Amino acid sequence: MKRILKQVLRTAATALAAAPLLAMAQANYGECTVTPNPPVRPMATRVPDALTVAVPLPSPGAYNGNTPETINGGYMYCMVAEIANRAGGKKVVVKNASFESIVTGKGSDFDMSVWDILITDARKQAVDFSDPYRKADTGVLVRPNSDLTEDSIRNASVGSLLGSAQEKFIRETKLIDPQKLRLFQSNDDMWAALRSRQIDAVLTDTNVVMRAAKRMSLKVVGRYPAGGDIAALFPKGSKNVATVNQILDDMRKDGSLRAVEVKWLEPGLGGDPNAIPMWRAP
């Protein structure tokens, strides 16, 4: 009898000791809420039990944290966390990389990138894309006291990301004098240039500039219909594209993709993107 009692006590002690480890495993996605016991669709990842995602940092609102190691929330991070969860992983590894290196295929030491990246024919030559998960257009971000208009922007100095759809739009439409176009490797550099009056406006994804306007007391004065389908990006030849497409389809059907938007994307915008005036391209 004593032997049985001792065995029961040892079993209970082992269970109690394991409980904190279980709790830690469940907390690997930071502030994100992931679906419990989803259908698992395994992915071939660089790090066992982890999904490595490349993004240009800092990216507040999308990836919340001061360093790759401290990121624990945000719209895109929580979307990646849900994908990792459904692939049977236990955590997300964030890797800082320039936007240009990601979209041109110069960097490949990651599993995927989720950063509101537009699908273009040129990019398809260097990288692979998932099915689209959202559409985007282009917002015009200015300082709070700016009187920039649809007409006066023609004489303004404008910043955009190197290799972005906005750079292509500005050049193809001849929106401004090419000498007044400034190209940047990161959003943070663009915000700094705008606030220090090195440029008059920034053109990038409307949702991105709305988050920046709310956080830094700037304002969004217009939109252009430049944009398109947004998708996850993969190194060329990745074996994970079809699997992620299945996961995204699962997320659409069960509402978890929309739930991430409601919790993380919409509150950070500070308003309705559709309420911003649509400006005409030249």
Secondary structure as UniProt FT lines:
FT   HELIX           2..26
FT   TURN            27..31
FT   TURN            48..49
FT   STRAND          50..55
FT   TURN            60..62
FT   STRAND          63..64
FT   HELIX           68..70
FT   HELIX           75..86
FT   TURN            87..88
FT   STRAND          91..96
FT   HELIX           99..103
FT   TURN            104..105
FT   STRAND          112..118
FT   HELIX           121..124
FT   TURN            125..126
FT   STRAND          127..129
FT   STRAND          134..142
FT   TURN            144..145
FT   TURN            150..151
FT   HELIX           152..155
FT   STRAND          158..161
FT   TURN            162..163
FT   HELIX           165..173
FT   HELIX           178..180
FT   STRAND          181..184
FT   HELIX           187..195
FT   TURN            196..197
FT   STRAND          201..205
FT   HELIX           206..216
FT   STRAND          219..235
FT   TURN            236..237
FT   TURN            239..240
FT   HELIX           241..254
FT   HELIX           256..260
FT   HELIX           261..265
FT   HELIX           266..269
FT   HELIX           273..275
//
